[in-house]
Amino acid sequence: MACDGRFAFVYIMACRRNGTIYIGSTVDLPKRAWEHRNSVVPGFTKRYGCRLLVWYEVRDGWEAARLRERQMKEWKRAWKLREIEEADPEWADLYDRIARP
């Protein structure tokens, strides 16, 4: 995962399949996902136990990622779930795919 600022990520964390979800964006997905998984940052994901990285998307730069995040937060829940299901039908935790060695 490139974390050099050219790319940014939009991601969805979940507590379980069809459970509470959180949408965020970052330039360092491995670090941010680790923070959510380990409840390092107080807030929504810690409160609701959203520790599974179930979806992410690479965007060209921070502004594009923030725009996509804001758009997705306006979506109906069904649309968000469809995004997850299309990319990750089992709602598997994708953290190991993006974690640094």
CNS distance restraints for C-alpha pairs under 8 A (distance, minus, plus):
assign (resid   1 and name CA) (resid  28 and name CA) 7.92 0.50 0.50
assign (resid   1 and name CA) (resid  29 and name CA) 7.54 0.50 0.50
assign (resid   1 and name CA) (resid  30 and name CA) 7.53 0.50 0.50
assign (resid   1 and name CA) (resid  98 and name CA) 6.26 0.50 0.50
assign (resid   1 and name CA) (resid 100 and name CA) 7.91 0.50 0.50
assign (resid   2 and name CA) (resid   7 and name CA) 6.93 0.50 0.50
assign (resid   2 and name CA) (resid  28 and name CA) 7.78 0.50 0.50
assign (resid   3 and name CA) (resid   7 and name CA) 6.92 0.50 0.50
assign (resid   3 and name CA) (resid   8 and name CA) 7.65 0.50 0.50
assign (resid   3 and name CA) (resid  27 and name CA) 5.85 0.50 0.50
assign (resid   3 and name CA) (resid  28 and name CA) 5.25 0.50 0.50
assign (resid   3 and name CA) (resid  29 and name CA) 7.92 0.50 0.50
assign (resid   4 and name CA) (resid  27 and name CA) 7.77 0.50 0.50
assign (resid   5 and name CA) (resid  27 and name CA) 6.22 0.50 0.50
assign (resid   5 and name CA) (resid  61 and name CA) 6.54 0.50 0.50
assign (resid   5 and name CA) (resid  62 and name CA) 7.42 0.50 0.50
assign (resid   6 and name CA) (resid  60 and name CA) 6.33 0.50 0.50
assign (resid   6 and name CA) (resid  61 and name CA) 5.23 0.50 0.50
assign (resid   6 and name CA) (resid  62 and name CA) 7.95 0.50 0.50
assign (resid   7 and name CA) (resid  27 and name CA) 6.55 0.50 0.50
assign (resid   7 and name CA) (resid  58 and name CA) 6.59 0.50 0.50
assign (resid   7 and name CA) (resid  59 and name CA) 5.72 0.50 0.50
assign (resid   7 and name CA) (resid  60 and name CA) 4.86 0.50 0.50
assign (resid   7 and name CA) (resid  61 and name CA) 4.59 0.50 0.50
assign (resid   7 and name CA) (resid  62 and name CA) 6.93 0.50 0.50
assign (resid   8 and name CA) (resid  25 and name CA) 7.18 0.50 0.50
assign (resid   8 and name CA) (resid  26 and name CA) 5.73 0.50 0.50
assign (resid   8 and name CA) (resid  27 and name CA) 4.29 0.50 0.50
assign (resid   8 and name CA) (resid  28 and name CA) 7.23 0.50 0.50
assign (resid   8 and name CA) (resid  29 and name CA) 7.99 0.50 0.50
assign (resid   8 and name CA) (resid  58 and name CA) 5.87 0.50 0.50
assign (resid   8 and name CA) (resid  59 and name CA) 5.26 0.50 0.50
assign (resid   8 and name CA) (resid  60 and name CA) 6.30 0.50 0.50
assign (resid   8 and name CA) (resid  61 and name CA) 5.11 0.50 0.50
assign (resid   8 and name CA) (resid  62 and name CA) 5.24 0.50 0.50
assign (resid   8 and name CA) (resid  64 and name CA) 7.81 0.50 0.50
assign (resid   8 and name CA) (resid  65 and name CA) 5.82 0.50 0.50
assign (resid   9 and name CA) (resid  25 and name CA) 5.37 0.50 0.50
assign (resid   9 and name CA) (resid  26 and name CA) 5.35 0.50 0.50
assign (resid   9 and name CA) (resid  27 and name CA) 6.02 0.50 0.50
assign (resid   9 and name CA) (resid  28 and name CA) 7.59 0.50 0.50
assign (resid   9 and name CA) (resid  29 and name CA) 6.48 0.50 0.50
assign (resid   9 and name CA) (resid  56 and name CA) 6.61 0.50 0.50
assign (resid   9 and name CA) (resid  57 and name CA) 5.55 0.50 0.50
assign (resid   9 and name CA) (resid  58 and name CA) 4.68 0.50 0.50
assign (resid   9 and name CA) (resid  59 and name CA) 5.78 0.50 0.50
assign (resid   9 and name CA) (resid  62 and name CA) 7.87 0.50 0.50
assign (resid   9 and name CA) (resid  65 and name CA) 5.82 0.50 0.50
assign (resid  10 and name CA) (resid  23 and name CA) 7.23 0.50 0.50
assign (resid  10 and name CA) (resid  24 and name CA) 5.75 0.50 0.50
assign (resid  10 and name CA) (resid  25 and name CA) 4.28 0.50 0.50
assign (resid  10 and name CA) (resid  26 and name CA) 6.70 0.50 0.50
assign (resid  10 and name CA) (resid  56 and name CA) 5.53 0.50 0.50
assign (resid  10 and name CA) (resid  57 and name CA) 5.31 0.50 0.50
assign (resid  10 and name CA) (resid  58 and name CA) 6.67 0.50 0.50
assign (resid  10 and name CA) (resid  59 and name CA) 7.42 0.50 0.50
assign (resid  10 and name CA) (resid  65 and name CA) 5.63 0.50 0.50
assign (resid  10 and name CA) (resid  66 and name CA) 7.58 0.50 0.50
assign (resid  10 and name CA) (resid  68 and name CA) 7.09 0.50 0.50
assign (resid  10 and name CA) (resid  69 and name CA) 6.07 0.50 0.50
assign (resid  11 and name CA) (resid  23 and name CA) 5.71 0.50 0.50
assign (resid  11 and name CA) (resid  24 and name CA) 5.44 0.50 0.50
assign (resid  11 and name CA) (resid  25 and name CA) 6.05 0.50 0.50
assign (resid  11 and name CA) (resid  53 and name CA) 7.31 0.50 0.50
assign (resid  11 and name CA) (resid  54 and name CA) 7.79 0.50 0.50
assign (resid  11 and name CA) (resid  55 and name CA) 5.52 0.50 0.50
assign (resid  11 and name CA) (resid  56 and name CA) 4.05 0.50 0.50
assign (resid  11 and name CA) (resid  57 and name CA) 6.39 0.50 0.50
assign (resid  12 and name CA) (resid  21 and name CA) 6.53 0.50 0.50
assign (resid  12 and name CA) (resid  22 and name CA) 5.45 0.50 0.50
assign (resid  12 and name CA) (resid  23 and name CA) 4.56 0.50 0.50
assign (resid  12 and name CA) (resid  24 and name CA) 6.48 0.50 0.50
assign (resid  12 and name CA) (resid  53 and name CA) 6.05 0.50 0.50
assign (resid  12 and name CA) (resid  54 and name CA) 5.88 0.50 0.50
assign (resid  12 and name CA) (resid  55 and name CA) 5.11 0.50 0.50
assign (resid  12 and name CA) (resid  56 and name CA) 6.28 0.50 0.50
assign (resid  13 and name CA) (resid  21 and name CA) 5.59 0.50 0.50
assign (resid  13 and name CA) (resid  22 and name CA) 5.13 0.50 0.50
assign (resid  13 and name CA) (resid  23 and name CA) 6.58 0.50 0.50
assign (resid  13 and name CA) (resid  45 and name CA) 7.72 0.50 0.50
assign (resid  13 and name CA) (resid  50 and name CA) 5.41 0.50 0.50
assign (resid  13 and name CA) (resid  51 and name CA) 6.09 0.50 0.50
assign (resid  13 and name CA) (resid  52 and name CA) 5.20 0.50 0.50
assign (resid  13 and name CA) (resid  53 and name CA) 4.57 0.50 0.50
assign (resid  13 and name CA) (resid  54 and name CA) 5.82 0.50 0.50
assign (resid  13 and name CA) (resid  55 and name CA) 7.27 0.50 0.50
assign (resid  14 and name CA) (resid  19 and name CA) 6.40 0.50 0.50
assign (resid  14 and name CA) (resid  20 and name CA) 5.66 0.50 0.50
assign (resid  14 and name CA) (resid  21 and name CA) 4.36 0.50 0.50
assign (resid  14 and name CA) (resid  22 and name CA) 6.36 0.50 0.50
assign (resid  14 and name CA) (resid  49 and name CA) 7.63 0.50 0.50
assign (resid  14 and name CA) (resid  50 and name CA) 4.39 0.50 0.50
assign (resid  14 and name CA) (resid  51 and name CA) 6.05 0.50 0.50
assign (resid  14 and name CA) (resid  52 and name CA) 5.11 0.50 0.50
assign (resid  14 and name CA) (resid  53 and name CA) 6.59 0.50 0.50
assign (resid  14 and name CA) (resid  54 and name CA) 6.60 0.50 0.50
assign (resid  15 and name CA) (resid  19 and name CA) 5.75 0.50 0.50
assign (resid  15 and name CA) (resid  20 and name CA) 5.72 0.50 0.50
assign (resid  15 and name CA) (resid  21 and name CA) 6.75 0.50 0.50
assign (resid  15 and name CA) (resid  48 and name CA) 6.99 0.50 0.50
assign (resid  15 and name CA) (resid  49 and name CA) 5.23 0.50 0.50
assign (resid  15 and name CA) (resid  50 and name CA) 3.97 0.50 0.50
assign (resid  15 and name CA) (resid  51 and name CA) 5.74 0.50 0.50
assign (resid  15 and name CA) (resid  52 and name CA) 6.14 0.50 0.50
assign (resid  16 and name CA) (resid  20 and name CA) 7.27 0.50 0.50
assign (resid  16 and name CA) (resid  50 and name CA) 7.65 0.50 0.50
assign (resid  16 and name CA) (resid  52 and name CA) 7.23 0.50 0.50
assign (resid  16 and name CA) (resid  91 and name CA) 7.74 0.50 0.50
assign (resid  17 and name CA) (resid  90 and name CA) 7.99 0.50 0.50
assign (resid  17 and name CA) (resid  91 and name CA) 5.90 0.50 0.50
assign (resid  18 and name CA) (resid  81 and name CA) 7.38 0.50 0.50
assign (resid  20 and name CA) (resid  48 and name CA) 7.00 0.50 0.50
assign (resid  20 and name CA) (resid  50 and name CA) 6.93 0.50 0.50
assign (resid  21 and name CA) (resid  50 and name CA) 6.56 0.50 0.50
assign (resid  22 and name CA) (resid  44 and name CA) 7.65 0.50 0.50
assign (resid  22 and name CA) (resid  45 and name CA) 6.76 0.50 0.50
assign (resid  22 and name CA) (resid  50 and name CA) 6.99 0.50 0.50
assign (resid  23 and name CA) (resid  69 and name CA) 6.60 0.50 0.50
assign (resid  23 and name CA) (resid  72 and name CA) 7.65 0.50 0.50
assign (resid  23 and name CA) (resid  73 and name CA) 6.88 0.50 0.50
assign (resid  24 and name CA) (resid  69 and name CA) 6.13 0.50 0.50
assign (resid  25 and name CA) (resid  65 and name CA) 6.02 0.50 0.50
assign (resid  25 and name CA) (resid  66 and name CA) 6.14 0.50 0.50
assign (resid  25 and name CA) (resid  69 and name CA) 6.33 0.50 0.50
assign (resid  26 and name CA) (resid  32 and name CA) 7.04 0.50 0.50
assign (resid  26 and name CA) (resid  62 and name CA) 7.34 0.50 0.50
assign (resid  26 and name CA) (resid  65 and name CA) 7.57 0.50 0.50
assign (resid  27 and name CA) (resid  61 and name CA) 7.99 0.50 0.50
assign (resid  27 and name CA) (resid  62 and name CA) 6.72 0.50 0.50
assign (resid  28 and name CA) (resid  32 and name CA) 6.19 0.50 0.50
assign (resid  29 and name CA) (resid  33 and name CA) 5.82 0.50 0.50
assign (resid  29 and name CA) (resid  98 and name CA) 7.53 0.50 0.50
assign (resid  30 and name CA) (resid  34 and name CA) 6.11 0.50 0.50
assign (resid  30 and name CA) (resid  95 and name CA) 7.36 0.50 0.50
assign (resid  30 and name CA) (resid  98 and name CA) 5.86 0.50 0.50
assign (resid  30 and name CA) (resid  99 and name CA) 5.15 0.50 0.50
assign (resid  30 and name CA) (resid 100 and name CA) 6.83 0.50 0.50
assign (resid  31 and name CA) (resid  35 and name CA) 6.26 0.50 0.50
assign (resid  32 and name CA) (resid  36 and name CA) 6.37 0.50 0.50
assign (resid  33 and name CA) (resid  37 and name CA) 6.08 0.50 0.50
assign (resid  33 and name CA) (resid  51 and name CA) 7.91 0.50 0.50
assign (resid  33 and name CA) (resid  53 and name CA) 6.75 0.50 0.50
assign (resid  33 and name CA) (resid  95 and name CA) 7.04 0.50 0.50
assign (resid  34 and name CA) (resid  38 and name CA) 6.06 0.50 0.50
assign (resid  34 and name CA) (resid  95 and name CA) 7.98 0.50 0.50
assign (resid  35 and name CA) (resid  39 and name CA) 5.95 0.50 0.50
assign (resid  35 and name CA) (resid  40 and name CA) 5.02 0.50 0.50
assign (resid  35 and name CA) (resid  41 and name CA) 6.37 0.50 0.50
assign (resid  36 and name CA) (resid  40 and name CA) 6.44 0.50 0.50
assign (resid  36 and name CA) (resid  41 and name CA) 6.78 0.50 0.50
assign (resid  36 and name CA) (resid  45 and name CA) 6.35 0.50 0.50
assign (resid  36 and name CA) (resid  46 and name CA) 6.96 0.50 0.50
assign (resid  36 and name CA) (resid  50 and name CA) 7.11 0.50 0.50
assign (resid  36 and name CA) (resid  51 and name CA) 5.73 0.50 0.50
assign (resid  37 and name CA) (resid  50 and name CA) 7.39 0.50 0.50
assign (resid  37 and name CA) (resid  51 and name CA) 4.28 0.50 0.50
assign (resid  37 and name CA) (resid  52 and name CA) 6.83 0.50 0.50
assign (resid  38 and name CA) (resid  51 and name CA) 7.48 0.50 0.50
assign (resid  39 and name CA) (resid  45 and name CA) 7.40 0.50 0.50
assign (resid  39 and name CA) (resid  46 and name CA) 5.10 0.50 0.50
assign (resid  39 and name CA) (resid  51 and name CA) 7.92 0.50 0.50
assign (resid  40 and name CA) (resid  46 and name CA) 7.85 0.50 0.50
assign (resid  41 and name CA) (resid  46 and name CA) 7.00 0.50 0.50
assign (resid  42 and name CA) (resid  46 and name CA) 5.80 0.50 0.50
assign (resid  42 and name CA) (resid  47 and name CA) 7.51 0.50 0.50
assign (resid  43 and name CA) (resid  47 and name CA) 6.03 0.50 0.50
assign (resid  44 and name CA) (resid  48 and name CA) 6.04 0.50 0.50
assign (resid  45 and name CA) (resid  49 and name CA) 5.51 0.50 0.50
assign (resid  45 and name CA) (resid  50 and name CA) 4.69 0.50 0.50
assign (resid  45 and name CA) (resid  51 and name CA) 7.10 0.50 0.50
assign (resid  46 and name CA) (resid  50 and name CA) 6.64 0.50 0.50
assign (resid  52 and name CA) (resid  92 and name CA) 7.71 0.50 0.50
assign (resid  52 and name CA) (resid  93 and name CA) 5.07 0.50 0.50
assign (resid  52 and name CA) (resid  94 and name CA) 7.45 0.50 0.50
assign (resid  52 and name CA) (resid  95 and name CA) 7.50 0.50 0.50
assign (resid  53 and name CA) (resid  92 and name CA) 7.88 0.50 0.50
assign (resid  53 and name CA) (resid  93 and name CA) 5.16 0.50 0.50
assign (resid  53 and name CA) (resid  94 and name CA) 5.36 0.50 0.50
assign (resid  53 and name CA) (resid  95 and name CA) 5.80 0.50 0.50
assign (resid  54 and name CA) (resid  84 and name CA) 6.56 0.50 0.50
assign (resid  54 and name CA) (resid  88 and name CA) 6.66 0.50 0.50
assign (resid  54 and name CA) (resid  91 and name CA) 5.57 0.50 0.50
assign (resid  54 and name CA) (resid  92 and name CA) 6.16 0.50 0.50
assign (resid  54 and name CA) (resid  93 and name CA) 5.49 0.50 0.50
assign (resid  54 and name CA) (resid  94 and name CA) 5.86 0.50 0.50
assign (resid  55 and name CA) (resid  83 and name CA) 7.79 0.50 0.50
assign (resid  55 and name CA) (resid  84 and name CA) 5.68 0.50 0.50
assign (resid  55 and name CA) (resid  87 and name CA) 6.91 0.50 0.50
assign (resid  55 and name CA) (resid  88 and name CA) 6.93 0.50 0.50
assign (resid  55 and name CA) (resid  94 and name CA) 7.34 0.50 0.50
assign (resid  58 and name CA) (resid  65 and name CA) 7.78 0.50 0.50
assign (resid  59 and name CA) (resid  64 and name CA) 6.01 0.50 0.50
assign (resid  59 and name CA) (resid  65 and name CA) 5.52 0.50 0.50
assign (resid  60 and name CA) (resid  64 and name CA) 6.10 0.50 0.50
assign (resid  60 and name CA) (resid  65 and name CA) 7.34 0.50 0.50
assign (resid  61 and name CA) (resid  65 and name CA) 6.50 0.50 0.50
assign (resid  62 and name CA) (resid  66 and name CA) 6.16 0.50 0.50
assign (resid  63 and name CA) (resid  67 and name CA) 6.09 0.50 0.50
assign (resid  64 and name CA) (resid  68 and name CA) 6.20 0.50 0.50
assign (resid  65 and name CA) (resid  69 and name CA) 6.09 0.50 0.50
assign (resid  66 and name CA) (resid  70 and name CA) 6.16 0.50 0.50
assign (resid  67 and name CA) (resid  71 and name CA) 6.18 0.50 0.50
assign (resid  68 and name CA) (resid  72 and name CA) 6.08 0.50 0.50
assign (resid  69 and name CA) (resid  73 and name CA) 6.17 0.50 0.50
assign (resid  70 and name CA) (resid  74 and name CA) 6.63 0.50 0.50
assign (resid  71 and name CA) (resid  75 and name CA) 6.79 0.50 0.50
assign (resid  72 and name CA) (resid  80 and name CA) 7.19 0.50 0.50
assign (resid  75 and name CA) (resid  79 and name CA) 6.27 0.50 0.50
assign (resid  75 and name CA) (resid  80 and name CA) 6.78 0.50 0.50
assign (resid  76 and name CA) (resid  80 and name CA) 6.76 0.50 0.50
assign (resid  77 and name CA) (resid  81 and name CA) 6.23 0.50 0.50
assign (resid  78 and name CA) (resid  82 and name CA) 6.13 0.50 0.50
assign (resid  79 and name CA) (resid  83 and name CA) 6.40 0.50 0.50
assign (resid  80 and name CA) (resid  84 and name CA) 6.54 0.50 0.50
assign (resid  81 and name CA) (resid  85 and name CA) 6.08 0.50 0.50
assign (resid  82 and name CA) (resid  86 and name CA) 6.00 0.50 0.50
assign (resid  83 and name CA) (resid  87 and name CA) 6.47 0.50 0.50
assign (resid  84 and name CA) (resid  88 and name CA) 5.55 0.50 0.50
assign (resid  84 and name CA) (resid  89 and name CA) 6.95 0.50 0.50
assign (resid  84 and name CA) (resid  91 and name CA) 7.22 0.50 0.50
assign (resid  85 and name CA) (resid  89 and name CA) 4.28 0.50 0.50
assign (resid  85 and name CA) (resid  90 and name CA) 7.40 0.50 0.50
assign (resid  85 and name CA) (resid  91 and name CA) 7.15 0.50 0.50
assign (resid  88 and name CA) (resid  92 and name CA) 6.52 0.50 0.50
assign (resid  94 and name CA) (resid  98 and name CA) 7.04 0.50 0.50
assign (resid  95 and name CA) (resid  99 and name CA) 5.86 0.50 0.50
